[in-house]
Amino acid sequence: RKEVEQDPGPFNVPEGATVAFNCTYSNSASQSFFWYRQDCRKEPKLLMSVYSSGNEDGRFTAQLNRASQYISLLIRDSKLSDSATYLCVPDTGRRALTFGSGTRLQVQP
Amino acid sequence: DAGITQSPRHKVTETGTPVTLRCHQTENHRYMYWYRQDPGHGLRLIHYSYGVKDTDKGEVSDGYSVSRSKTEDFLLTLESATSSQTSVYFCAAGGDRFEAKNIQYFGAGTRLSVL
């Protein structure tokens, strides 16, 4: 089983829609999680950190389900500028992080 | 601005030639990383460093070597470039995980084409 699995998408949604992505992880030792966003041909940038059951930052909400070993990212009121690939990253306590391959979101006018 | 600079940003080279990519950081992060990103594979770790002269291999380290002689610089060398090493290379840096935030910040990437 892969350490991190994400639906590659693309998720095509209209502006204003609510969209959610799931990310499953295999290492139950993962204590914290990160969501990064990566625009086309750009570097990944940190979107959100999750250290407990979840986190909320404006239109973005991350929820962690440790029993089922998945973390979700919910985006409300989608904007065209939200179009990007979203990378899920569990922190297992090792020095290096393992990045998911990402879920591509395309917000359409 | 994460304070991480990669050079060169673009490079075209020929098979069999040596190539060195440079990563420079200004935030005094202890950890530095080199990744490659290819379609369908996401980010894959090549090598990382946990201090000056302390490095370790990642999942795709064959054909690559690294060096870190100063906290701020982390070099990635392809001793003899092959076409399979055509990729986008990202450098990242982050703090000591014992500072409770194992967050990585990325440079803008280097696009390498090996012909």
Interface residues (C-beta under 8 A of the other chain):
Chain A: S32 F34 K42 E43 P44 K45 L46 S49 L87 D91 G93 R95 A96 L97 T98 F99 G100 S101 G102
Chain B: Y31 Y33 Y35 G40 H41 G42 L43 L45 Y48 Y50 D56 G58 F90 R97 K101 N102 I103 Q104 Y105 F106 G107 A108 G109
